[in-house]
Amino acid sequence: MANPAKIMERIRAHGANVVIDGGRLEIVNKAKLPPGAADFVRQNAKSIAAFLDREAEFEERAAVIEFDGGAPREWAEQFAQFCIDHRPEGVNDLDWSWFITRCGQIIDEAPERRAA
């Protein structure tokens, strides 16, 4: 199975993009892609769509943490990643919940945030 993150990286490197529009994948600047790329995108549509959904969720969470929470962007991105990641194998639900909650508290109580 192809890696959707790598597919999107290659597409974007060519100056094109894939977006979800009305529940369908649309290739922006399709002419910039090499021959056969559109077919490859169609063949991997489900995994690309899932990747784009996760990417959008990550960006939205990071923006909320940064702007509404007053956290530095680097912190916001790392915490957003923790929030959308699955609980690591071997970590129980209670410990994962404690970890996520504690990360949020650290961001809320950070001196950099209080100074703002």
Wavefront OBJ file of the C-alpha trace (Angstrom):
o trace
v 0.000 0.000 0.000
v 1.302 3.429 -0.921
v 2.068 5.946 1.812
v -0.456 8.818 1.447
v 1.854 11.314 3.193
v 4.592 10.570 0.650
v 2.083 10.767 -2.218
v 0.933 14.213 -1.047
v 4.535 15.347 -0.545
v 5.371 14.410 -4.144
v 2.204 16.015 -5.524
v 2.872 19.251 -3.654
v 6.518 19.252 -4.772
v 5.246 19.422 -8.367
v 3.138 22.498 -7.533
v -0.160 20.635 -7.466
v -2.412 19.617 -4.599
v -5.280 17.305 -3.759
v -8.258 18.651 -1.824
v -11.583 17.247 -0.698
v -14.431 19.154 -2.328
v -17.989 18.033 -1.726
v -16.781 14.670 -0.478
v -14.711 14.031 -3.613
v -10.986 14.318 -4.192
v -10.042 17.080 -6.610
v -6.568 17.597 -8.040
v -5.563 21.258 -8.154
v -3.085 22.128 -10.955
v -3.359 18.618 -12.409
v -1.374 19.705 -15.499
v 1.740 20.110 -13.325
v 1.773 16.397 -12.499
v 3.582 13.756 -14.561
v 1.563 11.429 -16.790
v -0.277 8.727 -14.843
v -0.288 10.678 -11.578
v -4.048 11.321 -11.678
v -4.681 7.590 -12.115
v -2.351 6.864 -9.188
v -4.282 9.356 -7.052
v -7.581 7.665 -8.000
v -6.151 4.235 -7.123
v -5.143 5.521 -3.671
v -8.138 7.813 -3.118
v -9.321 6.286 0.176
v -5.952 6.489 1.902
v -5.308 9.999 0.536
v -8.739 11.184 1.743
v -8.097 9.732 5.209
v -4.698 11.446 5.300
v -6.214 14.799 4.274
v -8.882 14.466 6.974
v -6.206 13.831 9.629
v -4.092 16.702 8.279
v -7.063 19.082 8.488
v -7.901 17.900 12.000
v -4.292 18.452 13.064
v -4.169 21.981 11.590
v -7.461 22.952 13.224
v -6.417 21.646 16.638
v -3.002 23.312 16.437
v -4.599 26.642 15.493
v -7.058 26.478 18.393
v -4.291 25.610 20.858
v -2.064 28.388 19.507
v -4.584 31.202 19.146
v -7.266 30.423 21.712
v -4.882 28.806 24.166
v -2.039 31.272 23.681
v 0.586 28.553 23.237
v 3.679 28.926 21.035
v 3.132 27.299 17.608
v 5.723 24.579 18.254
v 3.927 23.561 21.463
v 0.541 23.762 19.752
v 1.637 21.447 16.952
v 3.139 18.872 19.308
v 0.092 18.868 21.591
v -2.258 18.657 18.582
v -0.334 15.610 17.391
v -0.716 13.965 20.796
v -4.446 14.727 20.721
v -5.039 13.017 17.374
v -2.589 10.138 17.866
v -3.833 6.796 19.024
v -2.838 5.687 22.472
v 0.576 3.976 22.239
v 0.621 0.209 22.591
v 1.192 -0.832 26.189
v -0.284 2.378 27.638
v -3.690 1.969 29.235
v -6.575 4.397 28.688
v -6.290 5.936 32.146
v -2.565 6.681 31.782
v -3.069 8.132 28.273
v -5.909 10.327 29.510
v -3.727 11.550 32.394
v -0.886 12.307 29.962
v -3.076 14.339 27.588
v -4.679 16.209 30.500
v -1.301 16.983 32.060
v 0.071 18.260 28.729
v -2.877 20.648 28.514
v -2.259 21.840 32.058
v 1.421 22.459 31.348
v 0.506 24.592 28.337
v -2.114 26.488 30.368
v 0.352 27.172 33.190
v 3.429 27.979 31.085
v 5.212 31.220 32.051
v 5.408 32.179 28.352
v 1.630 31.984 28.148
v 0.998 33.930 31.343
v 3.240 36.738 30.159
v 1.065 37.304 27.078
l 1 2 3 4 5 6 7 8 9 10 11 12 13 14 15 16 17 18 19 20 21 22 23 24 25 26 27 28 29 30 31 32 33 34 35 36 37 38 39 40 41 42 43 44 45 46 47 48 49 50 51 52 53 54 55 56 57 58 59 60 61 62 63 64 65 66 67 68 69 70 71 72 73 74 75 76 77 78 79 80 81 82 83 84 85 86 87 88 89 90 91 92 93 94 95 96 97 98 99 100 101 102 103 104 105 106 107 108 109 110 111 112 113 114 115 116
